[in-house]
Amino acid sequence: MPHLEPLLLSIVPRLSEVPGVVGIVLGGSRARGTAIGTSDYDLGLYFGSANALDTEHLLATVRDLVDDPASAAVTPVGEWGPNIVGGGWLRIQGNKVDLLYRCVDDVRAVIAECREGRISMAYQPGHPHGFCSAIWMGEVALGRLLHDPAGMIAALKAAASPYPDKLRSALIRTFLWEVSFSIENAQLALPRRDRTYIAGCCYRALGCVGQVLFALNRRYLINEKGALIEAAGFPDTIDGLAERIDTVWEALGRSDFAAALDVLRALDGELGSLVRARP
């Protein structure tokens, strides 16, 4: 087992004993080295389709680990839909620990699709821009292996690096056109002053900007939270991106919708130029 901090040392060996678990991966800011003291611990529990994850055994295990055993809960596989799959929200030693289930066979299939430039986007609560299938690939690429006795996750990780050119092209092709499409949809709603719809279109446009910038820089986008702030610091990015996004929301806040759309159109134009300059 790699060098682990004390909390993980107390959790990982116990979780690894749950029938069906073939791998455990630390994700999020803890894996990327950007965590602060209050950051969550995101643990991916990988299981195989041939050996079902024993969620009853998992529940008994987490009851021994959490601060309040009476409040311990984990979901059946599939409870949170096909993308998030399932898991549990726990508090252990005063820390928030989130468990997320992943079927290693499904992840392997998605990685193969992404490597060929085939992606999908699905509605998903908690992901306001939607759940892109490449998220599963990014989780593996960016995650830190904690338990992988058969090397299954390491093999997936090898398939996720380097960042595939076909995935880059597919993401740019999928999301670049939608920036202007969302802006023009918002424009059509200006006469009605439909604030909610206009704001939604603006968010959609900015979400697509983030997707394109991550792909352009060969970075995996696994969550919308903080994505545009991160993208503002990429080598290939739009000048003044963070400040200009603030300008969009300030304009929307005072119902100056035309001004917000003007800023977005300028961002869209510069993004297109950036993509053309980095084929």
C-alpha positions in Angstrom: 0.0 0.0 0.0 1.4 3.5 -0.8 2.2 5.9 1.9 -1.1 7.1 3.3 -2.2 9.6 5.9 -3.7 8.2 9.1 -7.3 8.6 8.1 -6.9 6.6 4.9 -4.8 4.0 6.8 -7.8 3.4 9.0 -10.3 3.2 6.1 -8.7 1.6 3.1 -7.8 -1.8 4.6 -11.3 -2.2 5.9 -13.0 -1.2 2.6 -10.6 -3.5 0.7 -12.1 -6.5 2.5 -15.6 -5.9 1.3 -16.6 -8.7 -1.2 -16.6 -7.4 -4.7 -14.1 -4.5 -4.2 -11.3 -4.9 -6.8 -9.9 -1.4 -6.4 -10.0 1.8 -4.4 -9.0 5.2 -5.8 -8.6 8.5 -4.0 -10.1 11.3 -6.2 -10.8 15.0 -6.0 -8.5 17.6 -4.5 -7.0 15.1 -2.1 -5.6 13.2 -5.1 -4.5 16.3 -7.0 -2.7 17.8 -4.0 -4.9 20.9 -3.9 -6.9 20.1 -0.8 -7.3 22.3 2.2 -7.9 21.1 5.7 -11.7 20.8 5.3 -11.7 19.1 1.9 -13.7 16.0 1.4 -12.1 12.6 0.9 -13.6 11.1 -2.3 -13.1 7.4 -2.6 -14.0 5.4 -5.7 -14.9 1.8 -5.0 -14.3 -0.2 -8.1 -16.1 -3.6 -8.5 -16.3 -6.1 -11.3 -19.4 -7.2 -13.1 -18.6 -10.9 -12.4 -18.5 -10.3 -8.6 -21.2 -8.0 -7.3 -20.4 -5.4 -4.7 -21.7 -6.6 -1.4 -23.4 -3.4 -0.1 -24.7 -5.1 3.0 -21.2 -6.0 4.0 -20.1 -2.5 3.1 -22.7 -1.0 5.3 -21.6 -3.2 8.3 -18.0 -2.0 7.6 -18.8 1.7 7.5 -20.8 1.4 10.7 -17.6 0.4 12.4 -15.8 3.4 10.9 -18.1 6.4 11.0 -18.5 8.8 13.9 -22.2 8.1 14.3 -23.0 4.4 13.4 -26.8 5.1 13.6 -26.5 7.5 10.7 -24.4 5.3 8.4 -25.9 4.6 5.0 -24.8 3.3 1.7 -26.9 2.8 -1.4 -27.5 -0.3 -3.5 -25.6 -0.3 -6.8 -27.5 1.8 -9.4 -29.4 3.8 -6.8 -27.8 7.1 -8.0 -28.3 6.3 -11.7 -26.0 5.0 -14.4 -23.4 7.7 -14.2 -22.9 8.2 -10.4 -24.0 4.6 -9.7 -24.2 4.8 -5.9 -22.2 5.2 -2.8 -22.4 6.9 0.6 -21.9 10.2 2.4 -20.0 9.5 5.6 -18.3 11.4 8.4 -15.2 9.6 9.8 -13.0 11.1 12.5 -14.6 14.4 11.9 -13.9 14.3 8.1 -16.4 14.1 5.3 -15.8 10.9 3.3 -17.7 10.3 0.1 -17.9 6.8 -1.4 -18.7 6.4 -5.1 -19.2 3.1 -6.9 -17.7 2.3 -10.3 -17.9 -0.9 -12.3 -14.5 -1.5 -13.6 -15.8 -3.2 -16.8 -18.1 -0.3 -17.6 -15.2 2.2 -17.0 -13.0 0.1 -19.3 -15.6 0.2 -22.0 -16.1 4.0 -21.7 -12.3 4.6 -21.8 -12.2 2.6 -25.1 -15.0 4.7 -26.5 -13.3 7.9 -25.4 -10.0 6.9 -27.0 -11.9 6.5 -30.3 -13.4 9.9 -29.9 -16.9 8.8 -28.9 -18.4 10.6 -26.0 -21.9 11.1 -24.5 -23.5 13.7 -22.3 -26.3 12.9 -19.9 -28.6 14.7 -17.5 -27.3 14.2 -13.9 -28.3 15.9 -10.6 -25.2 17.5 -9.1 -23.7 18.2 -12.5 -25.6 21.2 -13.8 -23.8 21.2 -17.2 -24.5 17.4 -17.5 -22.4 14.3 -17.0 -19.9 13.7 -19.8 -18.8 10.1 -20.2 -15.1 11.3 -20.3 -15.5 12.0 -16.5 -15.0 8.3 -15.8 -11.8 8.4 -17.8 -10.6 11.5 -16.0 -11.3 10.0 -12.6 -9.0 7.1 -13.4 -6.3 9.4 -14.9 -6.3 11.9 -12.0 -7.0 9.5 -9.2 -4.5 8.0 -6.7 -4.4 4.3 -6.4 -5.0 3.0 -2.9 -5.9 -0.6 -3.5 -5.4 -2.5 -6.7 -4.1 -6.0 -6.1 -4.8 -7.4 -9.6 -3.6 -4.2 -11.4 -7.0 -3.6 -12.9 -7.1 0.1 -12.2 -3.4 0.6 -13.1 -4.3 -0.9 -16.6 -7.1 1.6 -16.9 -4.9 4.4 -15.8 -2.3 3.5 -18.5 -5.1 3.7 -21.1 -6.0 7.2 -20.0 -2.5 8.6 -20.4 -1.4 10.4 -22.5 -4.6 12.3 -23.2 -6.0 11.0 -26.5 -6.0 13.2 -29.6 -9.4 11.8 -30.7 -11.0 12.6 -27.3 -9.6 16.2 -27.6 -11.1 16.6 -31.0 -14.4 15.1 -30.1 -14.9 17.3 -27.0 -14.0 20.5 -29.0 -16.3 19.4 -31.8 -19.1 18.7 -29.4 -19.0 21.8 -27.3 -17.5 24.7 -29.3 -20.5 25.2 -31.6 -22.9 25.1 -28.6 -21.3 28.3 -27.1 -22.8 30.5 -29.8 -25.9 28.4 -30.0 -26.6 29.0 -26.3 -25.9 32.7 -26.7 -28.3 33.1 -29.6 -31.0 31.1 -27.7 -30.6 33.6 -24.9 -30.9 36.5 -27.4 -34.3 35.2 -28.6 -35.5 35.4 -25.0 -34.5 39.0 -24.5 -37.9 40.5 -25.6 -39.7 38.4 -23.0 -37.0 39.2 -20.4 -37.1 35.6 -19.3 -34.4 35.9 -16.7 -34.2 32.2 -15.7 -34.0 31.0 -19.3 -31.4 33.7 -20.2 -29.3 32.9 -17.2 -29.5 29.2 -18.0 -28.3 29.8 -21.5 -25.4 31.9 -20.3 -24.4 29.2 -17.8 -24.7 26.6 -20.6 -22.4 28.7 -22.9 -19.8 29.1 -20.1 -20.0 25.4 -19.3 -19.1 24.7 -23.0 -16.3 27.2 -22.8 -14.8 25.2 -19.9 -15.1 21.9 -21.8 -13.3 23.3 -24.8 -10.5 24.9 -22.8 -9.9 21.7 -20.8 -9.8 19.6 -24.0 -7.6 22.2 -25.8 -5.1 21.9 -23.0 -5.4 18.1 -22.8 -6.8 18.2 -19.3 -9.6 16.0 -17.9 -12.7 17.9 -16.7 -14.3 15.8 -14.0 -16.5 18.4 -12.2 -17.9 21.8 -13.1 -17.0 23.2 -9.7 -14.0 25.5 -10.1 -13.4 24.4 -13.7 -13.5 27.8 -15.3 -11.3 29.3 -12.6 -8.8 26.5 -13.3 -9.1 27.0 -17.0 -8.2 30.7 -16.6 -4.8 29.6 -15.5 -4.1 27.1 -18.4 -1.3 27.8 -20.9 -3.8 28.1 -23.7 -6.7 30.2 -22.4 -8.7 33.4 -23.0 -7.2 36.6 -21.6 -8.9 37.8 -18.5 -11.3 34.9 -18.5 -12.1 34.9 -14.8 -12.8 38.6 -14.6 -14.9 38.5 -17.8 -17.0 35.7 -16.4 -17.6 37.8 -13.3 -18.7 40.6 -15.6 -21.3 38.3 -17.3 -22.9 37.4 -13.9 -22.7 41.0 -12.7 -24.6 42.1 -15.9 -27.2 39.4 -15.4 -27.6 40.4 -11.8 -28.6 43.9 -12.8 -30.8 42.5 -15.7 -28.5 44.0 -18.3 -28.9 40.9 -20.5 -27.6 42.5 -23.7 -24.3 43.4 -22.0 -23.9 39.9 -20.6 -24.4 38.4 -24.1 -21.9 40.9 -25.6 -19.2 39.6 -23.2 -20.1 36.0 -24.1 -19.9 36.7 -27.8 -16.5 38.2 -27.4 -15.4 35.1 -25.4 -16.8 32.9 -28.1 -14.9 34.7 -30.8 -11.6 34.5 -28.9 -12.2 30.8 -28.1 -12.7 30.0 -31.7 -9.5 31.8 -32.7 -7.6 29.9 -30.0 -8.9 26.6 -31.2 -8.0 27.4 -34.8 -4.5 28.4 -33.7 -4.0 25.1 -31.8 -5.2 22.4 -34.2 
